[in-house]
Structure formats: structure tokens, C-alpha cells
Amino acid sequence: MDLDRRSIVAGATATLLSARVAMAEVHPLPRADARMKAIVAGPEWAGEVVAVGAAVNDFHPGDRVMCSGAGAYAQYAVSDHGRTLLLPAGMSFEVAATLPVALQTMHDALVTQAHLQPGETVLIQGASSGVGLMGLQIARWRKASIVIGTSRSPEHRARLSEFGATLAVDTKDPTWPEQVRQATGGRGVDVIIDQVSAPVANGNLQAAAVLGRIVNVGRLGGNRGEFDFDLHATKRISYIGVTNRTRSIEEQRAITERVRADLWEAIASRQFSLPIDSRYTLDEAPEALARMRKDEHFGKIVLTI
């Protein structure tokens, strides 16, 4: 097997357990967009290293690892060494495969982009997704004073407190921005992490504090919508967009390294965890994606390879 000098190969595992068989986590396929390059499905997995490139000296065959990249819906997948983390002792492949993208996305959004400080207030849009649930936990780890999560499902809202939410709101209720302001003593929240976008964009502006920061990490509700530019300017809100599609490998390595530096002790002590909604085999990947498209899942959907 020919390898790039800085790539590693691990048996692909997408969020299921197995000591040697890899697991991969199911993610929604992006909306078609002529501006996007072709995307290979399967962005995170866990497994056992079988080979390394000549320039890799921090991982070795036999290491148990979790990775991010592409191509996890397979028996073997290739990851850059800088996007790879060793598994803590005793952590299963199933648990590990749920973590890389959620940790990287939300640590980058909350800490690097939004500069969340202890005592500040946070709103996570789309909080019942795996990435959203991780956002709640990292916000509490960062000592946010109020952590608000949104979900349109009453069953899902009822569970958000298990993962750190102090309040759960329904964005189908047109009064939700006022509920957020009331929960923060009329100020609005300091930080909003938005995975939904179009249908909640103006509500976010209403719910944000003066000098608030909104980090747009996902467009699950649509790529285009109304935006109140006057309210944005009046509140002097920082609106920050992020995507891995335009990040260099050096930037992606830096995100992983910041996760390792900041969160590793908490990861190893199991302070962060994500529920597994459902499990499928690789042959059942179309059914797994269909469940994700229904948007009824809570947490992660995983494939056993």
C-alpha cells in the first residue's frame, strides 16, 4: 500500500465497538452546491493502525486511534497524522469514533473563534445533534454560566440537561429569542454557535447580546435566508463563518493539536460523552443516512465495519 509520507492508515470504525474492526460515524451528506468540490463520505472513524508513512514517528502499527478525514465507510481509511489522536486506555472503538469531529468543531467554534470566557452565556443551535451535544459539554467545561440548547423535538429538549444545558428552547416557537433574553436577564447571550442558519438567522441576532459573537458552523436549515443588517450593526455583533472545506491541512492539524492540548485530560477521564442513537453495518449505510435525513436521531449514528 503506497502512503503519503505523513499519512497513517487505520482499520475504519465509524462509532461502533470492536477491538480490531474499525468503526465510522454517519454524517449528513452536504447539499449540492456548484461551488463545492466532490466530497468523500465518512469524515471520522476509529481503529487500529496498520501502516504509517515514512515521516510519521508519533504513531505506529498496532496503535488504537481515532481520526478525522474522509473515506471512513470502508475496511481501511487514510488520515493525516496531524488529524489523529491515540485512544485513552480502556476506551472502545465505538465510543472513540463518535468524538473527533464533534471535539474539533466545537472546541474551534467556542474557544478559538468565539473566545468564550468563564462566566459568559452560550446558545447552541441544533443542540440535539452529536456535535451540538458536545458543544453543550465544552461550554460547561469552559465554565459558561448559562448554556442554552435548541431542538424542535420535545423528547430531545427533555434530554439536553443531561449534557449541560441549563435551558432548552423550541425554535418553532416564535418567542424563542425573548425566552433567551429573559434567561440572561435581558442581555442576550454572549456566544451563539449556529448549525442551522437560514430559519434562525434573525432570531439569533435578536437573542444575541450587544458585542455578542455568532459562529456559523452549519447550514442544516438552508444556505440562504433573511438577515437584519441594521440589528447586526446596532448590536455590533461579530458574525464568524467556518468550514473545513477551505482550511489547509496545517490549519486542520492546528485544530487537532488544540483539542489535544486543552481537552485531553477531560477526554481521558470521560468528561465528554455522546449517546449512540443507532447502529448499522456498512451494508446498511443507505438506511443509516436515511435515518439521519429524517432528523429524528439524538446523538450519533454509527457504522460497524
Residue, then its C-alpha position, 0 to 999 in steps of 0.5 A: m500500500d503506497l502512503d503519503r509520507r505523513s499519512i497513517v492508515a487505520g482499520a475504519t470504525a465509524t462509532l461502533l465497538s470492536a477491538r480490531v474492526a474499525m468503526a465510522e460515524v454517519h454524517p449528513l451528506p452536504r447539499a449540492d452546491a456548484r461551488m463545492k468540490a466532490i466530497v468523500a463520505g465518512p469524515e471520522w472513524a476509529g481503529e487500529v493502525v496498520a501502516v504509517g508513512a515514512a515521516v510519521n514517528d508519533f504513531h505506529p502499527g498496532d496503535r488504537v486511534m481515532c481520526s478525522g478525514a474522509g473515506a471512513y465507510a470502508q475496511y481501511a481509511v487514510s488520515d493525516h497524522g496531524r488529524t489523529l489522536l491515540l485512544p485513552a486506555g480502556m476506551s472502545f472503538e465505538v465510543a472513540a469514533t463518535l468524538p473527533v469531529a464533534l471535539q474539533t468543531m466545537h472546541d474551534a467554534l467556542v474557544t478559538q473563534a468565539h473566545l468564550q470566557p468563564g462566566e459568559t452565556v452560550l446558545i447552541q443551535g441544533a443542540s440535539s445533534g452529536v456535535g451540538l451535544m458536545g458543544l453543550q459539554i465544552a461550554r460547561w467545561r469552559k465554565a459558561s454560566i448559562v448554556i442554552g440548547t435548541s431542538r424542535s423535538p420535545e423528547h430531545r429538549a427533555r434530554l439536553s440537561e443531561f449534557g449541560a444545558t441549563l435551558a432548552v428552547d423550541t425554535k418553532d416557537p416564535t418567542w424563542p429569542e425573548q425566552v433567551r433574553q429573559a434567561t440572561g436577564g435581558r442581555g442576550v447571550d454572549v456566544i451563539i454557535d449556529q448549525v442551522s442558519a437560514p430559519v434562525a438567522n434573525g432570531n439569533l441576532q435578536a437573542a444575541a447580546v450587544l458585542g455578542r459573537i455568532v459562529n456559523v458552523g452549519r447550514l442544516g436549515g438552508n444556505r440562504g435566508e433573511f438577515d437584519f443588517d441594521l440589528h447586526a450593526t446596532k448590536r455590533i455583533s461579530y458574525i464568524g463563518v467556518t468550514n473545513r472545506t477551505r482550511s489547509i491541512e496545517e490549519q486542520r492539524a492546528i485544530t487537532e493539536r488544540v483539542r489535544a492540548d486543552l481537552w485531553e485530560a477531560i477526554a481521558s477521564r470521560q468528561f465528554s460523552l455522546p449517546i449512540d442513537s443507532r447502529y448499522t453495518l456498512d451494508e446498511a449505510p443507505e438506511a443509516l443516512a436515511r435515518m439521519r435525513k429524517d432528523e429524528h436521531f439524538g446523538k450519533i449514528v454509527l457504522t460497524i465495519 
